[in-house]
Amino acid sequence: MRETTDILISGGGVAGLTAAAAFGAAGFRVICVDPAPPVTGAEEDGADLRTTAFLQPARAVLEAAGLWERLAPHAAALKVMRIVDAGGEAPEPRIVKDFDAAEIGEEPFGWNFPNWLLRRETVARIAELPNVSFRPGVATAGVLTRTDAALVTLSDGTTVSARLLVAADGRASPVREAAGIGVKTTRYGQKALAFAVTHPIPHDNVSTEIHRTGGPFTLVPLPDRDGRPCSAIVWMETGPEVLRLAALPVAEFEAEMLARSAGLFGPLTLVTRRSVWPIISQIADRFEAERIALLAEAAHVVPPIGAQGLNMSLADLACLVDLAKAAPDRLGERAMLLAYHRRRWPEVKARVTGIDLLNRTSMLGARPLRDLRAGALNALYSLAPVRRTLMKAGLGMR
Ligand SMILES: Cc1cc2nc3c(=O)[nH]c(=O)nc-3n(C[C@H](O)[C@H](O)[C@H](O)COP(=O)(O)OP(=O)(O)OC[C@H]3O[C@@H](n4cnc5c(N)ncnc54)[C@H](O)[C@@H]3O)c2cc1C
């Protein structure tokens, strides 16, 4: 069978599904394919237990896609980002610095959501859009491009002719491979554990990042669970240490968590499975090829620090949608794709470099270096203009 469409999105992860809703809401005909059906319940096998903190600029993208009103009732606001250095002799807080969103405006820094819920609400939104066809269970199998279209063979035997092929098929993107675009990858020998906990001491909408060795231990607020304060945790460590922690009996794991959290929230109770994620930095050499745009992790991957990953992806998406709406007749043409690459690549490259540096700083094991890190945090924080600039830069504001 042969079909035509404006946009084919390869990949229905959080980024691909959001792109399908955004382009659909902008009036384009969209097909989105993914071999894996989306898991939309917390308790189901394979549920993505990570959470995503959408930062302020993401909200406009979600509003335009018709997603924000669905998500807002489930949001946990992030009003303060607290950085704790516990890198001294004992695992105790020795420096605590609060970056308060109230210093730079009236809005919180962002809002946190579980990834499985993002998938549920986005799939429901797409179902309302008659010009969007989401096809779970179908993969991109072959890509051929010409100057006027991308010809994509799907695993169900369909051939689709699309004016624009959006690669949102993850860090090992098959579309990127087919287009012959290389990547630069940095490995840290690190992994992340992602899970949720409840705790007796409320989080007060503060996101807390605790640094000692091996990588940050970050608590991000979630709405209360069973009447108790609840947080999502991302715990980064060396690969073998993460595998050891993931295999510990729950009581022993909870004891290790309590120590690593420096007791700041009282005893932590594990309320989900523990999921393990490899940590890398990666950037594609180019974000475009003939009739193809790379989006989200197909274009860039960063360690989960400062909630940058998917927020960079939504900035990619906003840029692509703006370009498409400005000249719908020229969708997928070379000039549009070059403009996308020029606007996004340098900005993403700068962020990947910055987050790489932050991650290396957080991994430091040697005591004198940990002391230097604490000193740098103190110095950066105490200058109010530097502090405000850092907060705005973290949000992606100019
Ligand atoms: C522990 C952790 C915490 C994080 N926290 C945050 C946060 O707070 N804020 C933030 O902004 N970011 C965060 N991130 C990053 C964020 O989770 C990722 O950027 C995001 O989930 C990646 O989305 P994606 O859609 O690009 O990729 P994926 O979720 O990997 O989706 C790719 C999809 O492509 C599909 N696919 C594969 N092959 C094919 C094919 N041949 N054809 C079609 N489809 C295919 C796959 O099945 C998959 O569904 C975090 C990451 C980690 C590891």
The ligand as a Gaussian input file, in Angstrom:
#p B3LYP/6-31G(d) Opt

LIG

0 1
 C       16.764000       8.914000      34.720000
 C       16.377000       9.980000      33.744000
 C       15.658000      11.113000      34.166000
 C       15.317000      12.140000      33.256000
 N       14.660000      13.263000      33.719000
 C       14.368000      14.287000      32.844000
 C       13.712000      15.518000      33.292000
 O       13.384000      15.691000      34.470000
 N       13.485000      16.500000      32.363000
 C       13.836000      16.344000      31.049000
 O       13.618000      17.269000      30.256000
 N       14.407000      15.192000      30.599000
 C       14.692000      14.172000      31.471000
 N       15.316000      13.026000      31.026000
 C       15.499000      12.841000      29.597000
 C       14.192000      12.350000      28.953000
 O       13.626000      11.309000      29.698000
 C       14.496000      11.893000      27.552000
 O       15.006000      12.995000      26.841000
 C       13.255000      11.427000      26.833000
 O       12.537000      10.458000      27.529000
 C       13.696000      10.826000      25.518000
 O       12.602000      10.830000      24.707000
 P       12.672000      10.399000      23.184000
 O       11.240000      10.367000      22.794000
 O       13.631000      11.194000      22.421000
 O       13.330000       8.924000      23.170000
 P       12.723000       7.516000      23.601000
 O       11.871000       7.623000      24.788000
 O       13.901000       6.590000      23.625000
 O       11.764000       7.141000      22.392000
 C       12.229000       6.635000      21.174000
 C       11.138000       5.759000      20.585000
 O       11.534000       5.343000      19.275000
 C       11.041000       4.056000      19.071000
 N       11.744000       3.394000      17.963000
 C       12.896000       2.669000      17.984000
 N       13.138000       2.154000      16.779000
 C       12.136000       2.562000      15.948000
 C       11.835000       2.349000      14.571000
 N       12.608000       1.587000      13.779000
 N       10.721000       2.924000      14.066000
 C        9.916000       3.698000      14.834000
 N       10.158000       3.914000      16.147000
 C       11.258000       3.362000      16.704000
 C       11.230000       3.350000      20.414000
 O       10.368000       2.223000      20.541000
 C       10.881000       4.474000      21.393000
 O        9.534000       4.439000      21.820000
 C       15.678000      12.006000      31.902000
 C       16.392000      10.874000      31.468000
 C       16.766000       9.879000      32.377000
 C       17.580000       8.686000      31.898000

